[in-house]
Amino acid sequence: MRTTPRTAPVGDSLSAREATRIALSSQGLRGPRLAGGPGELVHRLRGVQLDTISVLARSHELIGYARLGSVPRKKIEEAYWGSASETFEYWSHAACVLPLELWPAFAAKRRARAARGFRWHQLQDRERSCADVISRLRDLGPLTSRELGGAKRGGAWWDWSEIKIAAEWLLDVGTVVCRERRGFERVYDLAERAIPASLRERELDDQTCARELVESAGRAMGIATASDLAAYHGLRTITVRSVVATTSLRPVRVEGWRDQAYLAKDAEAGLRAGLRGRTVLLSPFDSLLWDRARLERLFGVTYRLEAYVPAHKRVVGYFAMPVLSKERLVGLVDPKRVGATLHARHVVVDDARAAGLIASALRQAAAWVGCEHAVVDRVTPTSSADALRAELIE
């Protein structure tokens, strides 16, 4: 296996290690930190997944922390939804903040949702409810679902009000857009007002939409198979295969990968990037981890988020965060904040030599979220417990 960086463009094949380096560099996790700071995050990653779970911090904040270090959380939020942000929210890999420039490329998805004619929440009177939302937004400006008339009927979180369902349906089909959040609540606005005309009037057919999303995914991942490219923006693999030859992605073979891989333009520059010395906890919703099969190919590890697994069946913990150190995933940490203390409820150490690295990552994460202390509750294997705790208190 090649161990020294290449100094010339790659040929038709890559070693497994080179593929990992390219992937990390493309994701902003290897080499120099993003020159544009928080403002570059969405543009570089081509999508930041949103989720309501907040353990150490909300996932979209953790994405910035992993790449930028202890940047103030407010600055990360402003990069996504601030007055100068160039973003919008839509369904990509999942619910994501996306670069505004991708608005035209999601037209095929908006058309498909409109053709399907429904979402999992049903509207009792679609025409009237949608007209009501549009009218209020036109008259009153951007509004949250509460300001529109209420997010819920009063029951469980999924028991949405008619007005909330209408607003989400209008977002699905592109009449309404979210370019701002207040207190993590979506703020709805009319696309005709919130999306620049130059983007709104750029009408793309389905094939062109697919080609632009494949280009976007390839740029974000650096090196990827057709199924990897499909997962990144929520396309079908057959769709990717139908357009990939018309993109700038170049077919290459990767050592140990069964399927054909595709290399993004200029992605081999990642082989020349220096290694970053920092060890960091990654959100389970980090775009590096979106595709578990890809994760196993890149790092040789199997990972499962257990937040949706019944408590008695969890092996690691509710929100186990992989620990990235340079080019390796060296362990898992299941964190919980209790007052001013960050508890590592369970730490899995994959390599006994990584105890010090994991301890350092815990101390840094604790300081970032304002905790004064970090403690470890349980360690697997137990033989690593003493070393980890000793490193943590140094």
N, C-alpha and C positions, 0 to 999 in steps of 0.2 A: 504494500500500500504506500502511495506517495505521501511523504510527511512534510515536504518543503513547499512553500507557496509557488504557484506558477507565475512566471513573468511574461508569458505570452498568452494570447487567446486560446481557449480550450479547443480541442478537436471534436471528435465524434463520441467521446466517452469521458466519464468522470468517475473518480473513486467515490466510495460511500462517504468518506470524510470530506472530500471536496463539495459534495452535494449538501452536506450539513452546513459547511461554512457559508456556502452561497445562500442557503435558506435563512440562516441567522443574520447575515449581512443585509439581505433584502428586507427583513423584518425589523431592521434597526436595532438588533440585539448584539451585533458584533461590529467592531471598528469604531470610528469616532461617533460620539453622540450626535443626534440630529441637529444640524446647524441651525435650523429654524425653530428649535425649541418646541413647546407645545403646539404652536401653530402648524407645524409640519406633520403632526401625528396622523391625522386622517388622510392627508394627501399621500403620505408614504405608505401607509398600511392599506389604503383603498377601502377601508371599512373598519369601524370599531364597534364591537358587539355591546349591546346594552342588556343589563339584567337587573332585576330588583333586589337580588341578594346583596347584602352588605355585611361582611364579617370583619375583615381587616379594613376595607374601604369598599366603595362600589367598584365593580369590575372596570368600568371605563376609566376610573382614576388609576387603578392598578396598571392598566396598559401604559399610561404615561410614566408612572413611577418606574416600571421595569426598564424603560428606555432612556429616561432622563434623570433618574436619581430623585433626590428629595426636593423636587420642584413643588411649590405650593399648590395644594389641590385646587384652589380657586383659579389659578392660571390654566390648569388642565380643563376645567369646566368652561372657562372663557374661550378656549381654543375650539371647543365643540359648539357652543351656543352663544358666544359673545357677539357684540355688535359688528366685529370685524371678521367673524367666522364665515367661511365659504363652504357650508355643509347643509345637508338635509337628512331626514330620517326616512328609511324605507326597509322593506323586507329584502335582505340579501342572503348571506349565510343564515342569518336570523334577523331580529330587529337590530339595525345598525345605524350609526352615524356615518354618512357617506360623503365623499367629495362632491360639491355642487356640480362640477363638470360632468358627473355621471348621470345627471337627471335625464338627458335624452336616451341614454343606453338602457334605462329601466322602462322605457315605453312599452316594450313587448310584454313585460311582466304586468304592467298596469292594464294593458289590453286583455291579457289572459284572465285577470281577476274580474274585469268587467264582463267578459264573455261567460265566465262561470256563473256569475249572477248572484253569488251569495258568499258569506263567510260563516264561521261556526256559530256566531251570534246571529240570530234572525231578527229582522225588522218587521214590526207589525204593520206599519204603514210607511214604506220606504219613501214614496214620493213626497209625502207631507213632511216627514222628519228630515229628509235631506234638504228640502227647500227651506225649512226652518233654520237649519245650521248655516246654510249659505247666506240667508238673509241677515242673520245675526252677525256673521263675520263681516259681511259687506258694510253693515251699518255701524258696528261697534269696533271693528279692527280685530287683531289677533286675540284669541281667547282660549283658556283651558276648558276642559270638559266641565269643571265645576262652574265656571263662569258662563258656559253655554246653557247650563241647567242641571248639572249633576252627573257624576261619573257612574254612580251605582243607584240601584233601586232601593237600597237599604239593607240588602242581605250580604252574602259572601262576596269576596272581591271579584269573582267572575260574573256576578249577577248585575251586568251592566244596565244602565238606563238606556231608553230608546235613543236619546240624544247622543250618548257616547257611542253607541253602535253605529249611528248614522255618520258621526264624525270620522270614525275609523273606516267605514266603508268608503267615504269620500276620499280619505287618504289612500286607501287601497287603489282606487281608480284614477287618482291624480288630480281630482278637482280641488282637493285640500292638501296642504303640505305642512310638515312640522320642521321649522328651522330654529326653534327656541324651546327651552324648558325652563320652568319656574318651580323650584323645590322638587325637581325631578318629575314634574307633571308636564306632559306634552302641551305645547301651545299651538293651536291650529290656526292656519291662515289660508286665504285663497291663493292657489297656485298662480293665478293670473296677476296677483299683486306681489307675491313673495319670490317667484322665480323670474330671473331676468329674461326679457323677451328673446334675446339671442339664443338662449337654451330652450326656452319653452316652444319656440317656433321651429326648432331643429327636429324635424320629423324623420325618424329612422324606421326602416322595415325590420322585421324580426331577425333576419340574418345579420344585418348590420349591428343590431343591438347585441346579439350573441357574440359577434366578433369583437366588439368593443369591451364587453365584459370579460371575455377570455384574455384579451390583451391586458386588461386591468388586473385580473387575478395572477397572470404570469409575472407581471411587474412586481406585485406584492410578494410573491413566493420565491421568485428567482429561478427555481427549478421545480418542476411538477409533472405528474402524469395527467392524463385526460380526466380521470376521476377526481384528482386533487383540484384541477382547474374548475371542474363542475361544482364541487362542494363550496368553493370560496365565495361565489356569488349566487349560489342556489340554482344552478343550471342542471340540465340533464346531461349525462356523459355522452349520449348519442348526439346531442346538440353541439357539444364541444368538438367532437370528432368531425362533425360536418363543416366546421369553419376554421379549425386550427391551422390548416395548411395555408390559409389566406392571411394569417397574422404574421407578426415579426418573430414569433417564437420558433426556435430551431430545434429539430429533433436530435436528441443525444441518448446514449445509453449510460445508465448508472450502475456501477458494481452492486450486485445483490438485489437490484430492483427487477421484478418480473416484467413490468409493463414499460412501454416506451415512455421516455421522459422528454420534456420540452424545456429549453433554456431561454430565459428572457434576454432581450437585447441588453448588452453591457453588464449582465449579471455576474460575469466572471470577474469583474473588478472586486467582488467580495472576497476572492481568493487572496488578494493583496492587502486586504484590510487587516490591521493589527488586532490581536486578541484583546478584548476588554477584560480587565482583571476582576471586576465586580461580580459577586454572586448575589442572585436576586430571586425572590419569590414571584412566581407567575400566576396570574389569575387563571382559573380553569376555563375562562371564556376568552383567553388570549388567542389572537388569530394564529399564533404559532401552533396552537393545540387543537384547532377546530376539527381537523380530520385525524381520528385516532389511528387509522391504518398508516397514514403518512407519518405520524409521530413515531410509530414503531419502526418504520423504515429509516427515519432520520437518526433516532437515538437508541433504538434497540430496547425500548421499554413499553410496557403495557400500562395504560392509565385509564381510570374510570372516575368520573365525578359521582360522588355518592350522596349528593344533596337530595336526590329524588328516590333514594333507596331507604326502605324502612330502617329505623335506627338500629334495631337488633341484628340487621344483616350487614351493616357497614363494617368494612375491614380496616380502613384507615381513618375515616371521619367525614363529617358533613361537608366541609369545604377544603379538601386536601389540595394544597397548592404545590405544584412541582417546583423544585429548586434548580435553577439553571446556573451553572458555573462554567464560564467560557463556552466550550463546545459540548458539555455533558449535562445531563439531568442527574443530579447526585442524591436526590432524596425527595421526600414529601413532607409538608407541614400542614397540620390542621389547626388553624389559629382561632382564637376568640379573645375579644377585648373585654376585660372586666375592670371597670374603673380606669385607673391609670396603669394597669398591668396588661401586657400582652401575654396570654397563655398559649403556648404551643401544646394543645391538648394531646396530640400524638405526632411524633416525628419518626419518619421512616428513613433510615440512613442506608443508602445503597452501597456505600464504600466507607469503611471505618476511617479512612484518611480524610473524609469530607466533613467530619464533625466540626472542625474549626470554621470551615466555610459556611456551614449552615448556621452556626452560632452567630457569625458576623452578619449574615443576611437577616437573622431575627432581630439583632440589635438595631440595625439600620431601619428595618420596617417599623419597629416600635417607636423609634424617634420620629419617623416621618408622620405617623398618625397621632403623635402627642402622648405616647405612653412613656412612663418613667422607668418601667421595669419590663423585662421579658423573662418568663419562667417556662420550664419544660415539665409537662406532667407525665407523659409516657413516651418511651423510646423503643423502637424495634430496629435491630435486635437489642436486647437489654445490655449486651456487652459494650454497646456504644454509649450508654446512658451517662456513665461517669465522665467520660471525655467530653461529651457535649455540654454537660452542665458546668464542668470546670472551665471550658472555653467561654461559656456564656457570661460568667461572672468576672472574667478578666478585664 
